[in-house]
Amino acid sequence: MRERLLGRLDETAALDRLRGLPVNYDPARAPQDGVAEGHWHVDSGATVIGRERPGPPERGGPFQIACRMVSEYEFADARIVRAVYRSGDELLGRDMLLEGRFCGLRFYLGVRVTGVIDETRDTGHGPEQVWGWCYQTLQGHLEQGRLSYEVIKNLATGEVTFRVTGYSRPARIANPVIRWGFRLFGRWTQERFYRNVQRRMYRLTQAAQRGQPLPEPTERADGLVLAPSGVRPHPAERLTSSWLHPGS
């Protein structure tokens, strides 16, 4: 019997269903991509996670370490969000099934990686090497929006930063209990997640610089990966209430 990665859910079947799901909003009516229609939250936060010598990213330095963790979704706070994806999928176009966790509730939500960033930017503080990716929410998610994760090295100063940016708003939620619960706690949980992933990225990068091993993704025999690493469903998960694609 295959090991469950996310409690009682059949992760393989749930991931297969994501292939046919569209993005659940019109990007042309969202911030950054067009003229925003309706109320959106626009977020941006960054933290310095390390320093290198000026110039291109160093082999084994903070920039490369952070890029690896970003590519594997290793920076996530497992107390709030976990993810399952296929190890063989290209990053661009990768479907991910997120497990949103709040108290004894579990929400299974689909997202798709729709952009990969790998570029040098000219800024007022000097040129920056940037690598990262962004995902957009799929039909059934509790939110509508896009979230980007970027690792940035200032080539003039050597400073390495992890930045999280995005825009979002609640999706239409038919279940009144979930709808009101999300209104009360959704934004608070979202902001908590943003803060925690930046702290985790800093801790992991600093630990790797001190010689500690990087976390390794948990990969099942069929190629499904659970991120972040080191987490497993607790036996009490069978007592939780869960919803697959609770939004619209």
C-alpha positions in Angstrom: 0.0 0.0 0.0 1.4 3.4 -0.9 2.2 5.8 1.9 -0.2 8.7 2.2 1.5 12.1 1.9 -1.5 14.2 2.8 -3.6 12.4 5.3 -6.5 10.4 3.7 -6.4 12.0 0.3 -5.5 10.1 -2.9 -2.8 12.5 -4.0 -2.2 10.9 -7.4 -5.9 11.2 -8.4 -6.1 14.7 -7.1 -3.0 15.8 -9.0 -4.3 14.2 -12.2 -7.5 16.3 -11.9 -5.5 19.5 -11.7 -4.4 19.2 -15.3 -7.9 20.0 -16.5 -8.5 23.0 -14.2 -8.1 26.6 -15.4 -6.8 29.6 -13.5 -9.7 30.9 -11.5 -9.5 34.6 -12.4 -8.9 36.8 -15.4 -5.3 38.1 -15.1 -6.2 41.1 -17.3 -8.4 42.3 -14.4 -5.8 41.8 -11.7 -3.0 44.1 -10.3 0.3 44.1 -12.2 -1.1 42.3 -15.2 -3.7 44.8 -16.1 -6.3 47.2 -14.7 -7.4 45.8 -11.3 -11.1 45.2 -11.0 -12.5 44.8 -7.5 -10.5 44.7 -4.2 -7.2 42.9 -4.2 -4.5 42.5 -1.6 -1.1 43.4 -3.0 1.8 42.1 -0.9 5.6 42.4 -1.0 8.1 41.3 1.6 11.9 40.6 1.5 14.6 39.5 3.9 18.3 39.4 3.6 19.4 35.7 3.8 23.1 35.9 3.2 26.1 37.7 1.7 28.6 36.8 -1.0 31.5 38.6 -2.7 30.4 41.0 -5.3 30.0 39.6 -8.8 28.2 36.5 -10.1 26.6 34.0 -7.7 29.2 31.8 -5.9 29.2 28.0 -6.2 27.6 26.7 -3.1 26.9 30.1 -1.8 23.7 31.5 -0.3 22.2 32.4 -3.7 22.6 28.8 -5.1 21.4 27.3 -1.8 18.3 29.4 -1.7 17.5 28.7 -5.4 17.5 25.0 -4.7 15.2 25.4 -1.7 12.8 27.7 -3.7 12.7 25.2 -6.6 11.7 22.4 -4.2 9.2 24.5 -2.2 11.4 23.6 0.8 10.9 27.1 2.4 7.2 26.5 3.1 5.9 26.5 6.7 4.4 23.0 7.1 2.2 24.1 10.0 0.3 26.2 7.5 0.8 24.8 4.0 2.2 21.6 2.5 2.5 20.6 -1.1 2.6 17.6 -3.3 4.0 17.6 -6.9 5.6 15.2 -9.3 9.4 15.2 -9.3 9.6 14.6 -13.1 7.6 17.7 -14.0 9.3 20.7 -15.5 9.1 23.7 -13.1 7.2 25.8 -15.7 3.8 24.3 -15.9 4.1 22.2 -12.7 0.8 21.5 -11.0 1.0 21.5 -7.2 -1.7 20.4 -4.8 -1.5 22.5 -1.6 -2.8 21.4 1.7 -3.9 24.4 3.7 -3.9 23.6 7.4 -5.9 25.5 10.1 -6.6 23.9 13.4 -8.4 20.6 12.6 -9.3 21.6 9.1 -7.6 20.7 5.8 -8.2 22.4 2.5 -6.8 20.9 -0.7 -6.1 23.6 -3.3 -4.6 23.5 -6.8 -2.0 25.9 -8.2 0.1 26.0 -11.4 3.5 27.4 -11.9 3.0 29.9 -14.8 6.3 31.8 -14.8 10.0 31.2 -14.2 12.3 34.1 -13.6 16.0 33.9 -14.5 17.4 37.3 -15.4 19.6 40.2 -14.5 17.9 43.5 -13.6 19.3 47.0 -13.5 18.2 48.8 -10.4 19.0 52.0 -8.6 21.0 49.9 -6.1 23.1 48.2 -8.8 22.5 45.1 -11.1 20.7 42.2 -9.6 20.7 38.5 -10.5 17.2 37.1 -10.0 15.9 33.5 -10.0 12.5 32.3 -9.0 9.0 31.3 -10.1 5.4 32.2 -9.6 2.1 30.3 -9.4 -1.5 31.1 -10.1 -4.5 29.7 -8.3 -6.7 27.2 -10.1 -10.5 26.6 -10.1 -11.6 25.5 -6.6 -9.0 27.5 -4.7 -10.1 29.5 -1.7 -8.3 32.5 -3.2 -7.7 34.1 -6.6 -4.3 35.4 -7.4 -0.6 35.0 -8.1 2.3 34.5 -5.8 6.0 34.9 -6.7 9.1 33.7 -4.9 12.5 35.2 -5.9 16.1 34.8 -4.8 18.0 38.0 -5.6 21.7 38.8 -5.5 22.9 42.3 -5.7 26.0 41.9 -8.0 27.5 45.2 -6.7 27.3 44.5 -3.0 26.9 40.7 -2.8 23.8 40.9 -0.6 21.4 37.9 -1.2 17.7 38.5 -0.6 14.6 36.3 -0.6 11.5 38.1 -1.8 7.8 37.2 -1.7 5.4 39.2 -3.8 1.8 38.7 -4.9 -1.8 39.7 -5.2 -4.8 37.9 -4.0 -8.5 38.1 -3.1 -11.0 35.6 -1.7 -12.7 33.4 -4.3 -16.4 32.7 -4.2 -17.0 30.0 -1.5 -20.3 28.3 -1.4 -20.0 26.7 2.0 -21.1 29.4 4.5 -19.0 28.0 7.3 -15.9 28.0 5.3 -16.7 31.4 3.7 -17.1 33.1 7.1 -14.1 31.3 8.6 -12.0 32.4 5.7 -13.2 36.0 6.1 -12.2 35.9 9.8 -8.9 34.1 9.6 -7.8 33.9 5.9 -5.9 37.1 5.7 -4.3 36.7 9.1 -3.1 33.2 8.1 -1.8 34.5 4.8 0.3 37.2 6.3 1.6 34.8 9.0 2.7 32.4 6.1 4.6 35.2 4.4 6.5 36.1 7.5 7.3 32.5 8.4 8.6 31.5 5.0 11.1 34.4 5.1 12.3 33.4 8.5 12.6 29.7 7.5 14.5 30.6 4.4 17.0 32.7 6.5 17.4 29.9 9.0 18.0 27.2 6.5 20.4 29.3 4.4 22.4 30.2 7.4 22.5 26.6 8.7 23.8 25.4 5.3 26.5 28.0 5.4 27.6 26.6 8.7 27.9 23.2 7.1 24.6 21.6 8.1 23.0 19.5 5.3 20.2 20.9 3.3 16.7 19.3 3.8 16.0 16.6 1.2 12.6 16.3 -0.3 10.5 13.3 0.5 10.0 11.4 -2.7 7.7 8.4 -3.0 8.5 5.4 -5.3 6.0 6.8 -7.9 7.7 10.2 -8.1 5.4 12.2 -5.9 7.2 14.7 -3.7 6.0 16.1 -0.4 7.3 19.5 0.6 8.6 20.7 2.9 10.6 17.6 3.9 10.5 15.9 7.2 6.7 15.9 7.7 4.3 13.0 7.7 0.5 12.8 8.4 -0.1 12.3 12.1 -2.4 9.4 13.1 -4.9 12.0 14.3 -5.3 13.3 10.8 -8.2 10.8 10.3 -10.1 13.0 12.8 -9.7 16.2 10.8 -12.3 17.6 8.4 -11.1 18.2 4.9 -12.4 19.7 1.6 -11.0 19.3 -1.9 -11.4 22.4 -4.1 -13.7 24.3 -1.7 -13.7 27.5 -3.7 -14.9 28.4 -7.2 
